[in-house]
């Protein structure tokens, strides 16, 4: 790709990040993104991305690889040490995302956009795709299964969705409320908020399964295991 085309693409992504974060994905048109990026060529967005969906994917592609690299390094350290502690695994999930608050190149916007995506109508499709394609998350989930093998698959899936929602919405809200005047969360509260978030997500992931929830779990067909570990394929 030519250098000027790369620069144009980067400006379009940056403009989209800002507008999507401020006004919501559905509240911004492609034409508005184009104008905000200073593009007079009305076909620039369509040429580079085609659709708003593909523009969103480009935003995720900009940020997710860095998060995944950081997460893999954290998981590598856990594996080398042999200390498979649930809280350390949760830190590997949380910290690489939390660090995006310090990324001046759209980091805060990315977190806000991800929070919108998780709470949007396409959540199920995007979540399933993310689990399938995101190697860092898949690796983390396998390690969590090693720590909490007693959790049935339907419970693990539901909890992962809840953990992901709280992760992005919590960090997005913290980022927004910390910029108020006066800030609801001053800079001195940053480490406390992060540690508390890890505590909460750890508790959510490891909460006991009640007798009521257990009674609602589906029964396995005769001759099959009741639950299949995440990351494997179960029979229909």
N, C-alpha and C positions, 0 to 999 in steps of 0.2 A: 504494500500500500504506500502511495506517495506520502511525503512528509506533510504536505498541506492537507491531504485527506485525513491523515491521522489526527492532525490538530483540530480539524473541523469536527471529527467524530468525538474527540475529547470535550470540546466546547458544548456539543449537543448533550452529551451525557451529564456534564456538570450542571447545565441549565435544567435538565430534567430532574436531577437529584434535588436541587433547591426547590423547584416548584412542587414536585410530588410530596416532599417532606412538609412544605408549608401549607399546601392547599388540598392535599390528598390526591391519590392517583387518578381517581375518577373525576376530580374537579379541575383537571388540566387537559387541555386539548393539545394535539400534536403541533398545531399552528402556533400556540402560545410558547411551546418549548422552542420552536424554530426562531420565533421573534426574540425570545430571551437570550438565545445563543448568538444573535446578531447575524442570522443567515437570511439573505435576501432571496436566495434560490429556494423556491417553494417546494422543490422536490428533494432537498438535501436530506431531510429525515427519512423519507421513503427510500432513498438511494442507500443510505447507510444502515437502516434498521428495518424498514418495511412496515412494521406495525408497532403499536404501543407495547404489546406483549414482548416483542423482540427487543425493544428499547429497555424494558424492565430487566430482561435477561442480561443485557449488556451491563447494566448497573450492578447486578449481582456478580457477574463475571469479573468486574473490576475489583470487588472487595473480598469475595469469598476465598479465592486462592491464598491470600495473605493470612486470613483467619485460620484456614486449614493447615498451612505450614506451621504456624505457631502452635496449633493444637497437636499436630503430629509430634513436634519436638517435645511437648509436655508429656504426651503419652509414651514417647521413647524413654524419657527419664523414669517414668513410673515402671515400665517394663524392666529396665536395667536394674533398678533398685529392688524390684520384686515386692514393693509395698503397694498392694492393690487395696487402697483405702477409698471408701466411697466419697469422702469429702475431697480428696485430691483429684478424683475423676471428675467431680462436679466443677472444681476449679479449672480443669482443662476445658470444660464446656463453656464456662462463664467468662473467664479472664480474657481470652482472645477477642471476644465480642465487646466486652467492657472497654478494652483498650482502643476500640474504634472511636471512642469519644475524643481521643487526642489526635485523631487523623484529620489534618486540615483539608485534605482533598476529598471532602464529601463523607467523612466517616460518620458523623452524627446523622446526616441525612439518610445514609444507608440503613442505620438502625431503625429510624422512624419508618422508612419504607418497608423494611422487613416486618415490622410490627403491623403495618397496614395489610400486608400480604397474608400474614398468619390469621388475621381477623376478618379477611375478605371472603367472598363467595367461592373463590377458587382454592381455598385452603387445602381441602382434601387432596386435590390433584397435585398441587405444588408440594405439599408435605410428602406425599408418596414419592414423587420424583426426586425430592431432596434426599430422602432416605436411601433411595436406590443409587443415586449418583454421587452422593457425598461420602467419600471414603473415610474421612476423619470422623464423621458422625457414626458411620457404620462400625468403625473400629472401636470407638468409645462405647457404643451400645453393647458390643460383644464383651468388652471388659467389665461393663456394669453387670451383665448377666453372670459373669464369674463371681462378682461380689454378692449379688442378690439372686441366686439361682432359684429361690423358692417362689418368686413372683410369677404368676401365670401370664401367658402371652397377652391375653386381652387387657390385663391390668397394666402390664409394661407399656403397651402401645398407648393406652389412654394417658398414662403418667408422662410418657415422653411428650405427647402433645401439650399437656398442661405445663410441663417444665419449659418447653420451647416458647409457649405463649407468655408465661411470666418472665422468662429471660429477656425477650425483646421488648415487651411492653414496659417492664420495670426499668430497664436501662434507658429506653427512650424517654420515659417520664422523668427519670432522674436527670437526664441531660437537659430537658426542657426546663424543669423547675429549678435547676441550679443556675440558670441564666436570668432569673427574675431579679428585680430590684425592689427590696432586698431579696436575695436568693433564699428559697425555702431550704435548699441544701447547700450550705456554704462549702468552699473548697476543703475546709478542715474535716468535713464529714464524708469525704470521698472513700477513704479506706474502710471506714465503718460501714457505709452502705454496701460496698462490694463484699465484705466479709459476711455481713448479715444476709445478703442475697444468696451467697453460697450456702449458708446455714439453712435458709428456707427451702432452697431447691433440693438440698440433701435430705431434709426431713420429708419433703414431698415424695422423693424417689424411694425412700425406705420406709414409709409409713406402713404399719401393719394392715393386712387385709382383714376387714371385719367379717364376722360370720354372715352378715346380711349380704355383703358383696360376694362372698364365696358361694352363697346359695344361688346367686344369679349367674354364675359362670356357666357357659355352655358345656354340656356333656359331650365327650368324644364318642364317635361311632365305635362299635365293638371292633376290637382288633387294632385300633389306632391309639397312639399316644394322645393324652388329653391336650397337651400343648406343645407347639413346635417352637424351638428357640428362634428369636428374631434373626433374620438374615438367611434363613433357610426356607424352602418351599414346602408348604403343607399340601396334602391331597385335598381336592375340592369336596 
